[in-house]
Amino acid sequence: MLRETDGYVSGQELCNKFGVSRTAIWKVINQLKERGYQIEAVQNKGYRMLSAPDVINVPELESLRNTQWAGCEIHYFESVDSTNTKAKELAEQGHPQGTLVVAERQTLGKGRRGRQWESPAGDGIFMTMVLKPDINPNNASMLTLVTALATARAITVVTGEPAQIKWPNDIVMDGRKIVGILTEMSAQFDYISHIVIGVGINVHNDTFPEEIAQTAGSLYLVCGRRFHRASLIEAFLEEFERMYEIYLQTEDMTGLQKEYESMLANKGRQVRVMDPKDSFEGRAMGITKKGELIVDTWESRKMVSSGEVSVRGIYGYV
């Protein structure tokens, strides 16, 4: 109620809403203050929330939620091995599409090709969404691009700084990787049981291990200030819900192609496509409706599918 009101909420209004005494309301307000919420109390006016602490627990996220189904269930953990692993368990137990797993810290966070994703407590966002789409399994890989677009848009909205996508799904700012996305699917030949999409965002990190220090970045290092992580998660949920519905209309990137290309860091630039079978260089021109990267070489136009292929800039990470 404090969040939903621009001004003050009277003590009597809170008493009437919850059927408790003014003393009970006063005790809860004090509990919130102890947890880091700044709440102003003015006689004859009531209570007003001035700021919230940087927490990503269930009450905080639920009080911000403004979506139809994304985040319909939120499971928060102080520490978990991997949010993707936990989300898969929940999906197999029958939890619905939109279930969101959020952790303050991961002990076995996963990146591409089995690499470990650094997951220190308090610095980042580690979350995974459960999806149960009625789509052709062959079209599921494009959901990684949809997630990348939703994440980049959410970061841009919250920070006011441009976030870009390094095809297919790395989010970069100032030429450094800010976000990693990992999609895992459980499916039969013609039926998807569930998909889990994990998103790791470097938010408050001010240093990185030596082996990734040249390519990794954070919102704090780029923007020079700290952000309310729960607000960023909510922005992501809203953007993803909108884009997912557009994707479902065609089961490809047709409705999102232009928006994706507008945030594509590689577009119009020379790239090196590192394929175990056939590496080559060319100019990235955009994406197809199937999410392939269009690369013009001196001899032909090639469509690059994601998978084991890696795309780098000629002179750096992007």
C-alpha positions as CSV (number, residue, x, y, z in Angstrom):
1,M,0.0,0.0,0.0
2,L,2.9,2.4,0.8
3,R,4.3,1.6,-2.7
4,E,1.1,2.1,-4.5
5,T,0.4,5.5,-3.0
6,D,2.3,8.6,-4.2
7,G,1.6,10.5,-0.9
8,Y,0.8,9.4,2.6
9,V,-1.3,6.4,3.7
10,S,-3.2,7.1,6.9
11,G,-2.8,4.9,9.9
12,Q,-6.6,4.4,10.0
13,E,-6.6,3.3,6.4
14,L,-4.1,0.7,7.1
15,C,-6.0,-0.4,10.2
16,N,-9.2,-0.8,8.2
17,K,-7.4,-2.7,5.4
18,F,-5.8,-5.3,7.7
19,G,-8.3,-5.3,10.5
20,V,-5.7,-4.6,13.2
21,S,-4.9,-1.8,15.7
22,R,-2.8,1.3,15.2
23,T,-0.3,-0.2,17.6
24,A,0.1,-3.3,15.4
25,I,0.6,-1.0,12.3
26,W,3.2,1.0,14.2
27,K,5.1,-2.2,15.1
28,V,5.2,-3.4,11.5
29,I,6.3,0.0,10.3
30,N,9.2,-0.2,12.8
31,Q,10.0,-3.7,11.6
32,L,10.3,-2.4,8.0
33,K,12.5,0.4,9.2
34,E,14.8,-2.1,10.8
35,R,15.1,-3.9,7.5
36,G,16.3,-0.8,5.8
37,Y,13.0,0.8,4.4
38,Q,13.0,4.5,5.0
39,I,9.4,5.5,6.0
40,E,8.3,8.9,7.1
41,A,5.6,9.2,9.7
42,V,3.7,12.5,10.0
43,Q,0.9,13.2,12.4
44,N,-2.5,13.6,10.8
45,K,-1.1,12.5,7.5
46,G,0.2,9.0,8.0
47,Y,3.1,7.1,6.5
48,R,5.1,7.5,3.4
49,M,7.8,5.3,1.9
50,L,10.9,7.3,1.0
51,S,13.2,4.5,-0.2
52,A,13.7,0.7,-0.1
53,P,16.8,-1.4,0.7
54,D,18.5,-3.3,-2.1
55,V,16.9,-6.7,-1.3
56,I,15.5,-9.2,-3.8
57,N,13.4,-11.4,-1.5
58,V,9.8,-12.5,-2.1
59,P,7.9,-9.7,-0.3
60,E,10.0,-7.0,-2.1
61,L,9.6,-8.5,-5.6
62,E,5.9,-9.3,-5.1
63,S,5.2,-5.7,-4.0
64,L,6.7,-4.5,-7.2
65,R,5.2,-7.0,-9.6
66,N,3.1,-5.6,-12.4
67,T,2.8,-8.6,-14.8
68,Q,0.1,-11.0,-15.8
69,W,2.0,-14.3,-15.4
70,A,5.7,-13.6,-15.4
71,G,6.8,-14.0,-11.8
72,C,3.4,-15.5,-10.8
73,E,5.4,-17.6,-8.3
74,I,8.7,-16.3,-6.8
75,H,11.1,-18.6,-5.0
76,Y,14.0,-16.8,-3.2
77,F,17.1,-18.4,-1.8
78,E,19.9,-16.8,0.2
79,S,22.2,-19.4,-1.4
80,V,21.6,-22.1,-4.1
81,D,23.8,-24.3,-6.3
82,S,22.2,-22.9,-9.5
83,T,19.0,-21.1,-10.1
84,N,18.6,-23.2,-13.4
85,T,18.9,-26.4,-11.5
86,K,16.3,-25.3,-8.9
87,A,14.0,-24.0,-11.6
88,K,14.1,-27.4,-13.4
89,E,13.2,-29.2,-10.1
90,L,10.2,-26.8,-9.7
91,A,9.1,-27.3,-13.3
92,E,9.2,-31.1,-12.9
93,Q,7.1,-30.8,-9.7
94,G,4.4,-29.0,-11.7
95,H,5.0,-25.4,-10.8
96,P,3.4,-23.1,-13.5
97,Q,4.9,-21.1,-16.4
98,G,6.2,-17.8,-15.1
99,T,7.7,-19.3,-11.9
100,L,10.8,-17.3,-11.0
101,V,13.8,-18.5,-9.0
102,V,16.0,-15.8,-7.5
103,A,19.1,-16.2,-5.4
104,E,21.4,-13.9,-3.6
105,R,24.3,-16.2,-4.3
106,Q,25.0,-19.2,-6.4
107,T,27.6,-21.8,-5.5
108,L,27.6,-23.6,-8.9
109,G,26.4,-21.0,-11.3
110,K,26.6,-22.2,-14.9
111,G,27.7,-20.4,-18.1
112,R,28.1,-21.5,-21.6
113,R,29.9,-24.8,-22.4
114,G,29.9,-25.7,-18.7
115,R,31.9,-22.7,-17.5
116,Q,31.3,-21.5,-14.0
117,W,29.5,-18.1,-13.6
118,E,30.9,-16.0,-10.8
119,S,28.0,-15.4,-8.3
120,P,29.1,-13.4,-5.3
121,A,26.4,-12.3,-2.8
122,G,25.0,-8.8,-2.9
123,D,26.6,-7.9,-6.2
124,G,24.4,-9.4,-8.9
125,I,21.1,-10.7,-10.0
126,F,20.9,-14.5,-10.5
127,M,17.4,-15.6,-11.6
128,T,15.7,-18.3,-13.8
129,M,12.3,-18.3,-15.3
130,V,10.2,-21.4,-16.0
131,L,8.5,-21.6,-19.4
132,K,6.1,-24.3,-20.7
133,P,5.3,-23.2,-24.2
134,D,3.2,-25.1,-26.7
135,I,5.6,-24.6,-29.6
136,N,7.7,-26.7,-31.9
137,P,10.8,-27.7,-30.1
138,N,12.8,-26.6,-33.2
139,N,11.8,-23.0,-32.5
140,A,12.8,-22.9,-28.9
141,S,16.4,-21.7,-29.4
142,M,15.1,-18.3,-30.3
143,L,13.8,-17.8,-26.8
144,T,17.4,-17.1,-25.8
145,L,17.4,-14.1,-28.2
146,V,14.0,-13.0,-26.8
147,T,15.5,-13.1,-23.3
148,A,18.5,-11.1,-24.4
149,L,16.4,-8.4,-26.0
150,A,14.1,-8.2,-22.9
151,T,17.2,-8.0,-20.6
152,A,18.9,-5.3,-22.7
153,R,15.7,-3.2,-22.8
154,A,15.1,-3.5,-19.1
155,I,18.7,-2.4,-18.3
156,T,18.4,0.5,-20.7
157,V,15.1,1.6,-19.1
158,V,16.4,1.3,-15.5
159,T,19.8,2.8,-16.0
160,G,19.1,5.3,-18.8
161,E,22.3,4.0,-20.4
162,P,22.3,2.0,-23.7
163,A,22.8,-1.7,-23.3
164,Q,23.5,-3.7,-26.5
165,I,23.4,-7.4,-27.5
166,K,26.5,-9.2,-28.8
167,W,24.8,-11.9,-30.9
168,P,23.2,-14.1,-29.9
169,N,22.7,-13.4,-26.2
170,D,25.5,-11.6,-24.4
171,I,24.5,-8.1,-23.1
172,V,27.4,-5.6,-23.4
173,M,27.9,-2.0,-22.2
174,D,31.1,-0.1,-23.0
175,G,32.3,-3.2,-24.9
176,R,32.2,-5.4,-21.8
177,K,29.9,-8.3,-20.9
178,I,27.4,-7.4,-18.3
179,V,24.9,-10.3,-18.6
180,G,25.1,-14.0,-19.3
181,I,22.0,-16.0,-20.4
182,L,21.7,-19.8,-20.3
183,T,18.7,-21.7,-21.7
184,E,18.0,-25.3,-21.0
185,M,15.2,-27.4,-22.4
186,S,13.5,-30.7,-21.5
187,A,11.6,-32.0,-24.5
188,Q,10.5,-35.0,-26.5
189,F,10.6,-35.2,-30.3
190,D,7.5,-33.1,-30.8
191,Y,6.7,-31.8,-27.3
192,I,8.4,-29.4,-24.8
193,S,8.1,-30.4,-21.1
194,H,9.6,-27.2,-19.9
195,I,12.3,-24.6,-20.6
196,V,14.3,-22.8,-18.0
197,I,16.1,-19.5,-18.9
198,G,18.8,-18.3,-16.5
199,V,19.9,-14.7,-16.4
200,G,22.9,-13.5,-14.5
201,I,23.5,-9.7,-14.3
202,N,26.6,-8.0,-12.9
203,V,25.1,-5.1,-11.0
204,H,27.4,-3.8,-8.2
205,N,30.6,-5.7,-9.0
206,D,33.6,-3.4,-8.7
207,T,36.3,-6.0,-9.5
208,F,36.5,-9.3,-11.4
209,P,38.9,-12.3,-11.4
210,E,42.0,-11.7,-13.5
211,E,40.9,-14.2,-16.2
212,I,37.8,-12.2,-17.1
213,A,38.8,-8.7,-16.0
214,Q,39.4,-7.6,-19.6
215,T,35.9,-8.6,-20.9
216,A,33.6,-8.4,-17.9
217,G,31.8,-5.3,-16.6
218,S,29.0,-4.3,-14.3
219,L,26.3,-1.7,-14.2
220,Y,28.2,0.0,-11.4
221,L,31.4,0.3,-13.3
222,V,29.6,1.6,-16.4
223,C,27.2,4.0,-14.8
224,G,29.1,4.9,-11.7
225,R,26.2,4.4,-9.3
226,R,24.3,1.6,-7.6
227,F,20.8,0.3,-8.6
228,H,17.8,-1.2,-6.8
229,R,18.1,-4.8,-8.0
230,A,14.4,-5.7,-7.4
231,S,13.3,-2.8,-9.7
232,L,15.6,-4.2,-12.4
233,I,14.1,-7.7,-12.0
234,E,10.6,-6.2,-12.3
235,A,11.6,-4.3,-15.5
236,F,12.9,-7.6,-17.0
237,L,9.6,-9.4,-16.1
238,E,7.5,-6.7,-17.8
239,E,9.7,-6.6,-20.9
240,F,10.0,-10.4,-21.2
241,E,6.2,-10.9,-20.9
242,R,5.6,-8.4,-23.6
243,M,8.2,-9.8,-26.0
244,Y,7.3,-13.5,-25.3
245,E,3.7,-12.8,-26.4
246,I,4.9,-11.3,-29.6
247,Y,7.3,-14.3,-30.2
248,L,4.4,-16.8,-29.7
249,Q,2.4,-15.3,-32.6
250,T,4.9,-16.6,-35.1
251,E,7.3,-18.8,-33.0
252,D,10.2,-16.8,-34.5
253,M,11.8,-13.3,-34.4
254,T,9.5,-11.8,-37.1
255,G,7.8,-9.4,-34.7
256,L,11.0,-8.6,-32.7
257,Q,13.6,-8.5,-35.5
258,K,13.8,-4.7,-35.9
259,E,13.9,-4.1,-32.1
260,Y,16.6,-6.8,-31.7
261,E,18.7,-5.3,-34.6
262,S,18.4,-1.8,-33.1
263,M,20.3,-3.1,-30.0
264,L,22.7,-5.4,-31.9
265,A,26.3,-4.4,-31.1
266,N,27.7,-6.4,-34.0
267,K,25.5,-4.8,-36.7
268,G,27.5,-3.2,-39.5
269,R,30.8,-4.3,-37.9
270,Q,33.5,-6.7,-38.9
271,V,33.3,-9.9,-36.9
272,R,35.2,-13.1,-36.7
273,V,33.0,-16.2,-36.7
274,M,34.8,-19.0,-34.8
275,D,33.4,-22.3,-35.9
276,P,35.3,-25.5,-35.1
277,K,34.7,-26.6,-38.8
278,D,35.1,-23.3,-40.7
279,S,36.2,-20.0,-39.2
280,F,35.8,-16.9,-41.3
281,E,35.5,-13.1,-41.1
282,G,32.9,-10.7,-42.5
283,R,30.5,-7.9,-41.8
284,A,27.5,-8.6,-39.5
285,M,24.3,-7.3,-41.3
286,G,21.6,-8.3,-38.8
287,I,19.5,-11.4,-38.1
288,T,17.0,-13.6,-39.9
289,K,13.6,-14.3,-38.6
290,K,15.0,-17.6,-37.3
291,G,17.6,-15.6,-35.2
292,E,20.6,-16.5,-37.4
293,L,23.3,-13.9,-37.7
294,I,23.7,-12.6,-41.3
295,V,27.3,-12.2,-42.2
296,D,28.6,-10.9,-45.6
297,T,32.0,-12.1,-46.5
298,W,34.0,-11.0,-49.6
299,E,32.6,-14.0,-51.5
300,S,29.1,-14.7,-50.2
301,R,26.4,-14.1,-47.6
302,K,26.3,-16.6,-44.7
303,M,23.7,-17.4,-42.1
304,V,25.3,-18.3,-38.8
305,S,23.4,-20.4,-36.3
306,S,24.2,-20.3,-32.6
307,G,25.4,-23.3,-30.8
308,E,29.1,-24.0,-30.7
309,V,29.8,-21.0,-32.8
310,S,31.4,-17.9,-31.2
311,V,31.3,-14.4,-32.7
312,R,33.9,-11.8,-31.7
313,G,34.8,-8.4,-33.0
314,I,37.9,-8.2,-35.1
315,Y,39.6,-5.8,-32.6
316,G,38.1,-7.0,-29.3
317,Y,35.3,-8.7,-27.5
318,V,32.6,-6.9,-29.5
